[in-house]
Amino acid sequence: MKVKNSNKKKPAGSPRPRTIGFLGGGNMAEALVRGLLKGEDCDPTTIRVSAPRLERREELSAKYGVRTEASNADLLEGLDILILSVKPQIMQRVLQEIGERVAVNTLVISIAAGIPIAAIESALAPGVHVVRAMPNTPALVDAGATALARGGHASDDDINVAKEIFDAVGLTVILDEGLMDAVTGLSGSGPAYVFLILEALSDAGVKVGLSRRTSQLLAAQTLFGSAKLVLETGEHPGLLKDMVTSPGGTAITGLHTLEHGGVRTTLIDAVEAATRRSKELGKSLGVK
C-alpha cells in the first residue's frame, strides 16, 4: 500500500507518510476523505483540504480532524498528492493560480469532468505527474464507480496510488483517456438514469396499490440486489434476466412491455447523448 499511514511507531529509516491535499472541499472531496480515514489507511494529520468558506472549513475540521486552509497556496506546501476537486468551470482559473507553485514531484489527480490531461499538464511545470479521474456520486456511500487515466509522466506507482484512493469509496478501473467521455456518459451520469428508473418503479408500485414507502423500499432494494448479483456472480445480465423469466409468466410479460416502449434503445441513446455532451463541454471550456 502506497498511501497507507499508521499511528504505530515506524521503524527508523521508513518512508514518511504521504500528504494528501484536496483543492476544493465539496461532496466528492469529503467522500474521499471519509473513505480514506474509515479504513484507517490514512492519519487525519496527513490530509489537508482548502475551501473558500470558513463554515465549510470548520465543518470538515470538526468532523474528520483534518487540517484546512483558506489559501490554495498554503495547501500546496510540502504536499505529495494534490487532488483537484473543483468544478470544471473554474479549473482554468485554479490552474492559473497554482500552476507555478505545484512541485514537479507532486502527483496531481483531477476529478473535473471534461478537462483533459493535456490541459492540466500544460498549466503545470514540465514533468508533473497527472492522473485524471471520473468518479460518480455513489462514492458518497462508498459505492462509487471511478475510471482513471494516466498522463504522460505518470508512473505505475502513481496510477496504483490513485487507484488506492478511489478504491476507498468503491470500484475503480483504469482506462485510456480517450474513453473518459464515455465513462462520463455511462457511470458519471448513470446515477441520474437509475434514480429516474427507481422513481418510475416506485410510482408504479403506488399505482398498483402499495404505499409510497413500501414501494420505494422494494424498488430500491430490487435495483441494489440486482446490481449486486451482477457484480458478485460475474454473469451476463441477459443470463440473469433469463433466470427470472418463466414461460408465460409475469416477468416476460413485463419485459415485452418494456421492449415495446423502447427502454433499451432509450437508455443506449441517453449514454451516447451524454458522452457527446461531455465532449462538447470540454470544448466549450476552451481546453480541447
C-alpha positions in Angstrom: 0.0 0.0 0.0 1.4 3.4 -1.0 -0.9 5.8 0.8 -1.3 3.9 4.0 -0.3 5.7 7.1 -0.4 4.3 10.6 -0.5 5.6 14.1 2.0 2.9 15.1 5.6 4.0 15.5 7.5 3.4 12.3 11.0 1.8 12.2 13.9 4.1 11.7 14.5 4.8 8.1 11.0 4.0 7.0 9.5 6.5 4.5 7.3 9.2 5.8 3.5 9.1 5.2 2.4 10.8 2.0 0.5 14.1 2.5 -2.8 14.4 0.5 -4.3 17.7 -0.3 -7.8 18.4 -1.6 -8.2 21.6 -3.5 -11.9 22.1 -3.0 -13.9 20.8 -0.1 -17.2 19.7 -1.8 -19.1 16.5 -1.5 -16.7 14.3 -3.5 -13.7 15.6 -1.6 -15.5 14.8 1.7 -16.4 11.3 0.4 -12.8 10.6 -0.4 -11.6 12.0 3.0 -14.1 9.8 4.8 -13.3 6.8 2.8 -9.6 7.1 3.4 -10.0 7.7 7.1 -12.6 5.0 7.6 -10.2 2.2 6.7 -7.5 3.7 9.0 -5.2 3.8 6.0 -4.5 7.5 6.5 -4.0 9.6 9.5 -6.0 12.9 9.7 -2.8 14.8 10.2 -1.7 13.9 6.6 -4.8 15.1 4.9 -5.5 18.8 4.1 -8.4 20.5 2.4 -8.7 24.0 1.0 -12.1 25.7 0.8 -13.1 29.3 0.4 -15.9 29.3 3.0 -15.0 29.4 6.7 -18.1 27.4 7.7 -17.1 24.6 5.4 -13.5 24.5 6.7 -14.8 24.4 10.3 -17.2 21.6 9.4 -14.6 19.4 7.8 -12.1 20.0 10.5 -14.6 19.2 13.3 -15.9 16.0 11.5 -12.6 14.5 10.4 -9.8 16.2 12.3 -8.1 17.2 9.0 -6.2 20.4 8.5 -8.0 23.0 6.4 -6.7 26.0 4.5 -8.3 29.1 3.2 -5.4 29.6 0.8 -4.6 27.2 -2.1 -1.0 28.3 -1.9 -0.8 27.2 1.7 -2.4 23.9 0.8 0.5 23.1 -1.6 3.3 23.4 0.8 5.1 20.1 1.3 2.3 18.2 -0.5 2.8 14.8 -2.1 -0.6 14.2 -3.7 -2.9 17.0 -4.9 -6.5 16.2 -5.7 -8.2 18.9 -7.8 -11.8 18.6 -6.6 -13.2 21.7 -8.2 -15.9 22.2 -10.8 -14.7 22.2 -14.5 -15.9 25.7 -15.0 -13.3 27.1 -12.6 -10.5 24.7 -13.4 -8.7 27.1 -15.7 -8.6 29.9 -13.1 -7.4 27.4 -10.4 -4.6 26.1 -12.7 -3.5 29.7 -13.4 -3.4 30.4 -9.7 -1.4 27.3 -8.7 0.4 26.2 -11.8 3.8 27.6 -10.9 3.5 26.5 -7.3 3.0 22.8 -7.8 6.3 20.9 -7.2 7.4 18.7 -10.1 7.3 15.6 -7.9 3.7 16.1 -6.9 1.1 13.6 -8.0 -1.9 15.6 -9.3 -5.2 13.9 -9.6 -8.1 15.7 -11.3 -11.8 14.8 -10.8 -13.1 17.6 -13.0 -15.3 16.2 -15.8 -14.3 17.1 -19.3 -10.9 18.5 -18.5 -8.2 16.6 -20.5 -4.9 15.7 -19.0 -3.1 17.8 -21.6 -4.8 21.0 -20.4 -3.7 20.3 -16.8 -0.1 19.3 -17.8 0.3 22.5 -19.9 -0.5 24.6 -16.9 2.0 22.9 -14.6 5.7 22.6 -14.5 7.1 20.1 -17.1 7.2 16.6 -15.7 4.4 16.9 -13.1 2.6 13.5 -12.8 -1.1 13.8 -13.6 -3.9 11.3 -13.3 -7.4 12.0 -14.5 -10.3 10.5 -12.6 -14.1 10.3 -13.3 -15.9 9.2 -10.1 -19.7 9.3 -9.5 -21.9 10.3 -6.7 -22.5 6.9 -5.1 -19.0 7.4 -3.8 -20.8 9.4 -1.1 -22.0 6.0 0.3 -18.8 4.0 -0.5 -20.4 2.5 -3.6 -18.8 4.7 -6.3 -17.6 3.7 -9.8 -14.4 5.5 -10.9 -12.3 5.4 -14.0 -8.7 6.5 -14.1 -6.4 7.6 -16.9 -2.7 8.4 -16.6 -0.9 11.3 -18.0 2.3 11.3 -20.0 4.6 11.5 -16.9 2.5 9.3 -14.5 4.2 6.1 -13.4 2.8 2.7 -12.5 3.2 3.7 -8.8 1.2 6.9 -9.5 -1.7 5.1 -11.0 -1.7 2.5 -8.2 -1.8 5.2 -5.6 -4.7 6.9 -7.3 -6.5 3.6 -7.5 -6.0 3.1 -3.8 -7.6 6.4 -3.1 -10.7 5.8 -5.1 -10.9 2.1 -4.1 -11.6 3.6 -0.6 -15.1 4.7 -1.9 -16.0 2.0 -4.4 -14.8 0.2 -7.5 -12.0 1.6 -9.8 -11.0 0.8 -13.4 -8.0 2.0 -15.4 -8.6 3.1 -19.0 -7.1 5.1 -21.8 -8.0 8.8 -21.6 -9.9 8.6 -24.9 -12.6 6.6 -23.2 -13.2 9.1 -20.3 -16.1 10.9 -22.1 -17.8 7.5 -22.5 -17.3 6.9 -18.8 -18.9 10.3 -18.1 -21.8 9.3 -20.2 -22.2 5.9 -18.6 -21.2 5.8 -14.9 -20.7 9.6 -14.3 -24.2 10.5 -15.4 -25.6 7.0 -14.8 -26.9 7.5 -11.3 -29.4 10.1 -12.7 -30.7 7.5 -15.1 -31.0 4.9 -12.3 -32.8 7.4 -10.0 -35.3 8.1 -12.7 -35.9 4.4 -13.2 -36.2 4.0 -9.4 -38.7 6.8 -9.2 -40.8 5.3 -12.0 -40.8 1.8 -10.4 -41.8 3.4 -7.1 -44.7 5.3 -8.8 -45.7 2.0 -10.5 -45.9 0.3 -7.1 -48.1 3.0 -5.8 -50.4 2.8 -8.9 -50.9 -0.9 -8.3 -51.8 -0.4 -4.6 -48.6 -0.3 -2.5 -47.8 2.5 -0.1 -45.2 5.0 -1.2 -42.7 4.0 1.5 -43.1 0.3 0.8 -43.0 0.7 -3.0 -39.8 2.8 -2.7 -38.1 0.4 -0.4 -38.9 -2.6 -2.6 -37.9 -0.8 -5.8 -34.5 0.4 -4.3 -33.7 -3.0 -2.8 -34.5 -4.7 -6.1 -32.2 -2.4 -8.0 -29.5 -2.8 -5.3 -29.8 -6.6 -5.2 -29.8 -7.0 -9.0 -26.7 -4.9 -9.3 -25.0 -6.9 -6.5 -25.9 -10.1 -8.3 -24.2 -9.0 -11.4 -21.1 -7.9 -9.6 -20.7 -10.9 -7.4 -21.6 -13.6 -9.9 -19.9 -12.0 -12.9 -22.7 -13.4 -15.1 -24.0 -11.5 -18.1 -27.1 -9.5 -17.3 -29.0 -11.3 -20.1 -28.4 -14.6 -18.4 -29.6 -13.4 -15.0 -32.6 -11.8 -16.7 -33.5 -15.2 -18.2 -33.3 -16.8 -14.7 -36.2 -14.5 -13.6 -38.4 -15.2 -16.6 -40.6 -18.3 -17.0 -42.8 -19.3 -19.9 -46.0 -17.3 -19.9 -45.1 -15.7 -16.6 -45.2 -12.2 -15.2 -41.6 -11.2 -15.9 -41.7 -12.0 -19.6 -44.9 -10.1 -19.9 -43.4 -7.0 -18.2 -40.2 -7.3 -20.4 -42.3 -7.4 -23.5 -43.9 -4.1 -22.4 -40.5 -2.5 -21.7 -39.2 -3.6 -25.1 -42.3 -2.3 -26.8 -41.7 1.1 -25.1 -38.1 1.2 -26.3 -36.5 1.2 -22.9 -33.3 -0.5 -24.1 -32.9 1.9 -27.1 -33.7 4.9 -25.0 -31.0 4.0 -22.4 -28.4 3.4 -25.0 -29.3 6.7 -26.7 -29.0 8.5 -23.3 -25.5 7.3 -22.7 -24.5 8.2 -26.2 -26.0 11.7 -25.9 -24.3 12.3 -22.5 -21.0 11.2 -24.0 -21.4 13.7 -26.8 -22.3 16.4 -24.3 -19.2 15.6 -22.2 -17.0 16.2 -25.3 -18.9 19.4 -26.1 -18.4 20.7 -22.5 -14.7 20.2 -22.8 -14.6 22.2 -26.0 -16.7 25.0 -24.5 -14.3 25.4 -21.6 -11.6 26.0 -24.1 -9.5 23.0 -23.1 -10.0 20.6 -26.0 
